[in-house]
Amino acid sequence: MRIQRIAAVARFEFLSVVKRWSYLLATFGLPLFLAAVSGTVLGVQTYFLSQRASESSQFGLVDEAEVIDRSSFVEKDGELRWRARENADEVRLYASRDAARQDLASGAVRAVYVIEDDYLTTGEVMAIESEKTPLLTMRGTSIEPLLRDLLRKSLIEGRLDGEVHQRVLSPAYFVRSRLGPKGEELVDLDEALDLLVRTTIPLFLGILLLTALLSASGYLVQTVSTDKESKIVEVLLSSVTPEEILAGKLLGLGAAGLIQFAVWSSMVVVVALTASAALAAFVSIPWGALAAAPVLFVLGYLFLGSLMLATAALGANAAESQKLTLGWAVLAILPLMVLVVLLEDPNGILGQAMTWIPFTSPLTVIIRLSVDASGIASWEVLGAMLVLLTSTWLSIRVGARLFRVGFLLTGTMPSFAELWRQAR
Amino acid sequence: MGVLAYQGVSKRFGQHTALDGVSLEVQEGEVFGLLGPNGAGKTTLIRIGLDILRADAGDVSLFGAKPTPPTLDRTAYLPEERGVYRRARVRELLAYLGQLKGMSRAAARDAGERWLERVGLGHVAEQRVESLSKGMTQKVQIAACLMSDPELCVLDEPFSGLDPVNVALVTELIEERRKGGQTTVLSTHMMHQVEALCDRVALIHRGELLVYGRLDEIRQRYSPHEVMVWTAMDLVAMGLCATQRKAGCWRVELPSSATPAGYLNELVRNGVPVDRYEPLIARMDEIFVHLVGGGG
């Protein structure tokens, strides 16, 4: 293969793509668009949630069992009131169920809790909502845990000594730590936030890698269709070999795809750095995954791209080429289809197996490195890359031969036997 | 050994035999006409010669050896089904196609500009190909084909879609190549262009080589043994073997033993005032129809 010719094809294909509006829009516009949309959505949600949180909610309490410690309540406007949360929920203590119901019906309180006579034997507290109470309001409210705390405190008041009393009220405060590169590190991360951090970045990075891979491969399918539909194939093949065309297209469009991926990935890096700064030691940035991503992109792209080029060349037009290449895309998407399993157990049998399959390895390795880098050995990452490299070499060789057959096809598809004969 | 030589070349596509044992040779510096009806196998023969397709049987040699990337760099091809990148600018397209032939970027750019001027399209260099007319696009493609100054140039129907002025331009370009000692293979259905330009021809029909050789010899071979004589006298009344009279001219079938020159002498000896005398030479379109239409 002649480097100068490959470079000429690559340069032409690269410039043809990067000068397109659609490419510029997808590369630079998409991140801005996504940032704008997610920013707006998050902003709006945060605003409404904070508004909601600042709303003062009134609840009623009827203590028929007379177990509540009244020392927490203060008298206001002739009523005993307990400020359950600062600037938020307030509980009014009613002498009778009827009075509480009246206020509930008038909307003065959102719900009434009745500690019935037989509470000590049954443990039941009746929650009465009005018709106006939104369905999710009670379920999502934080008043019930607070009432539970109040009951607990009232029940043990004066019956236990200081420390035991305190431990009954607050039996465990989980101090979280994680084994990091420098040994055990204390973290103060909420379980939900932890899950979010540990899954969002891998998911985001994985989707970006896959989108960039499929996007770059899409350009390949498009360029082959253009060559075939514009009938320039013969001019090209009379000047350069199919292998040179294939390599040039792969490199040129791969470079365009890599730029796109780099721009998109930089968004992840910015988000990661911001998160890192904001959450200090709480968030573990998957630097290993970020570093391996470009290499995996290039290898994955070369492998998938050469197969896509060869099969796209067999199609008579763009639509047919896209149909023919769909199978490869589905194989590449497989890791996303089993994402839940990979996130739950990144280093399990499925994760390990998919690491060695060239179609699935780029995405699987990225996810495994992001979720739990300690679970994947360096030799596994290097081995997966080696398998990808070998598969790419094979697919380029077979692909170039099929490409020659397919490139000149204008009518019916050749038989499988004919394709096999040409590909050997 | 010629510039391009085929020896017993066969090619099948499924059940269809596109070429069946074709042997011919294109010699250096000539304009070689590749003739045949649609679907005869001409394009397949060209593709095999330029290593775009591989033959099932037989040998091909290009500049005395098997076609290889370096020998292919010495050739250029204008296919019948012409293609261009319609979104590309004319200058970019020519520079790209020049680089594919091994020219450096700068040389390809310079040659592109020079050839655009040569075909009268210097003013469209910055335009996109899609904005050009069909004829202009075709001239861009011809420029792209000739810009690398190829030793062998294969032109498949280079005149189709061109107006008479541009047909004359392309004819001139082919003549220039012959004068420069460069070889041109011309595949066309325009038989008067074949007569005007080609030194030798090959006629292919249903994958087989029907006729191959020097153009003048082939025309001679298929010509009737007749002459046209323009005279006011009645040749039949004079006892000569004139067979037909048409608007003051006689079409005379010569006896098998006579030659046109001998017959003219005989006329002069008999005191016939000859205004004009012309041996009948078969036109290529007549030969084509005669052979392909089943007459051969």
Interface residues (C-beta under 8 A of the other chain):
Chain A: R2 Q4 R5 A8 V9 F12 S16 T226 D227 S230 K231 I232 V233 E234 V235 L236 L237 S238 S239 V240 T241 L408
Chain B: R47 L50 D51 I52 L53 P69 L72 D73 T75 A76 Y77 P79 E81 R82 G83 V84 Y85 R86 R87 A88 E92 Y96 L97 Q99 L100 K101 G102 R105 A144
